[in-house]
């Protein structure tokens, strides 16, 4: 049974933190460990996280940042801690559990059975028999952005921004997180761009073969998202920054 560590960046999540879902999942999945990164929250998020850690200190770890650095850097800080534990897999998940925790098991199974795959990305594809509940006001702008991201990356990526991802904990993957991100929100795209740059002109498995998009069985919009309308426009600015830094 493989050992996975999942990072959950948290900023002012006290009112909507799904503590009961973590406890229910943990009772049957003892091979998973979670690192919660408190990103300088100004509410009682840290206290909520510490109360969960106290329930099972061997499976939950809380890393608290003194100030808010943004989701990208908070996630990177957690991933670097995770690599130090020498797990088989590392990844990150949205703390609101828009993607249910059971998907971690599905991702692990996919990595277990496909040695050539190095990254699993959750993908919010609306298919019959699946429960993908996404509002139209977020779905259609999201599709526009996904198309733009695919063009910039040169990959047919359906969903770069789903907050559920798992990676093999190899030195090659760890190297992608050694430098601070240049973007605040589009670090998912930046990770792919770094992978493309690192393997360009080499005999290593290229990004299109190393990444697998897993169509999620369930995903739902959780009220209280911190993504605002202006962030949609800023995303294109960050996308240009990624192209200029890694891909031109």
N, C-alpha and C positions, 0 to 999 in steps of 0.2 A: 504494500500500500504506500503510495507516494505521499510525501510531506509537502504541503503548500502553505505559504504565508501570504495573506491578503491584506493590503493596506486600505484603510478607509480614512480619507482626509475629512476633517470635521470643522466647520466654522458656524458657530451659533446654531447648533442643531438640537438644543435642549428640548424644545417644544415638540419636535417631531421625531426624535430618535427612537427607533423601533426596538427597544431593549428586549421585549418578549420574543421577538422573532429570532434574535441572536441566541437566546437561551434555548429555544425550541430546536433550532438547527444544531446547536452544539451538543445536545444530548445524544445525537446519533452520528456525529462526525468529529471524532476526537483526533483525527489526523490533520485537522485544519488549525491554523493559528492566525489570529487577527492582530494587526497593529493599528491602533487608532491614533491619528496624528491630529492633536488639537491645534488648529491654526490660529492661535492668538484670540480665541473666542472671548467675547465680552459678556456673555450670558453664563448660565450654569452648566455649559457643555462639559467642562472638565470634571465637575462633580458627578455628572451622569456617567461619564466614561469610567471614572474611578470606581463608582458603585458596581458597574458591570465587571471590571477587572477583579474586584474583591470576590466576586462569585466564583471565578475560575482563573486565578492568577497565572496558571501554567499555560493557558490558552489565549488569554487576552493581555495585551501590553499597551500602555498608553504613553505616547511620546508627546510632550507638550512644548509648543514653540512660544517663546516670550512675546512675539509680535506676529501680526498677520502678514504672511508672505505670499498668499494666493495659493490656489489649488494646485497649480503646477509644481511649485517648489515644495509645498507640503507633501505632495505625493512622492516626489523624488527623494525627500529626506527619509520617508518611511521605507521606500524601496531599498535604499542603501543600507538601512538597518536590517532589513529582511535578508539581503544577500550575505550579511555577516553570519547568519545562522545556518548557512549551507543547506537550504531546503532544495527540494527537487524543482519546485515551481514557485514563482512569486507573481503577484498581480495587484490590481487595485479595483475597488468597487465603490459605487456611490453609497454614502452612509444612509441615505433614505430608503435603500433597498428597493428602488424602482425595478431593478433586476433581482428576483428572489435568490437567496443564498444557495438553493439547491442547484443552480446553474454551475456553481463551482465544481461540483461533482461531475457534471457533464463535460466541462472543459478539461478536467483532469483525465477523464476517460479518453477524450480525443487525443490528448498529448501522449497518454500511455500507449495507445494503439497506432500512433503515426509518428515515428521517430524523426521524420524530416520536418515536421511542423515545429516552429519555435515560438509562435505567438498565436493566441486565440483571442479574437475580438467578438464580443457579443454584437449581434446585428438585429435591429428591430424591424424585421420584415413582416408585413401583414399577410399572413397565409391562413387559409381555412384550417380550423382546428387548433389555432394558436390564439393566445389572449394578449394581443398587443394593443394597449389602450393609450393612444397618443392623440392629443387634441390637434385639430386641423391647423390651428394657428401656429403650432410648433412643427407639425409634420411637413407642411409644404415648404416653408423657408428652410427647414432642415434638408429637404431633398435638393433644393437649389444649392445649398452650401456643399452637400456631398458631391454633387456634380463638379463643382469648382475644385474641390479638394482632389478628386480623381484626376482631373486635367492637370493640376499642378504636380501631383505625384507621379503621373504616368501609370497609374494602377486603377483597375476597375474596382474600387472600394465602395461598397454600398453605404456603410455607416461608420464613419471614423469617430463619432462623438459619443457613442454609447459608453456609459461609465462602468463597463464590466470587461476586464481584460486580464489574461493570464499569460505568463512567459516562462520558458525554460530558464532555470537559474544557472546559466553558463557564463563563463568569463566574457564571451563575445556580447551577450545580451547585457551584462552588467556594465560594460564599457559605454553603452548608449546613455547611461544615466550619470556618468561621472561629472559632466559639465552642467552648470545651471541652464535651465531652459531660457530661450530668448522670448518666448511667448508666455502669456499669463493664463490663457484659456485653451489654446489649441495645442497643448503639449501632446495630445494623442497623435495629431498629424505630424508634429515635430519628431516624435519617436520613429515614425515610419520614414520620415525624411532622413533621419540620422542613419537608419538601417540601410537605406538606399545608397547614401554617400559612402558608408563604411565598406560596402561590398561591391561597389562599382569597379569593374575591371579586375575582379578577383574570381577565383574558382569556387568561392563559397556560395552556398544556397542564396539565391537572390530573393528580394522582398516578396515578389509575387508568388514564390513557392514556399517561403518561410511562414507566411501569414495565412491563417484560416479564419474566415468569418463564420461564426456559429449562429444560425437563425434561432433566436430565443423562443422558448415556448410561452414565456410570459414576461410582460413589461408593462408598467403603468406610470402615468404622470402622477407624481406626488405633489400635492399643494405645498407652496412655500419655496419653490425654486428660486434661486438667486440670479438666474439668467434673465436679463432685461432686454427690451427691444433694441436698445442701442448696442448691445453686445453682438447682435447679428451683423451690424455694419462693421464693428471693430474686428470681427472675425476675418473679414476679407483683408483688412489691413495686416493682421497677423499672418494670414495666408501668404501675402506678398512677402512679408519678412522671412518666412520659412523658405520660400522659393529662392530669394536673394541670398540667404545664408548658406543653404545646403545644396540646391539643385541647379542653379544656373550654370 
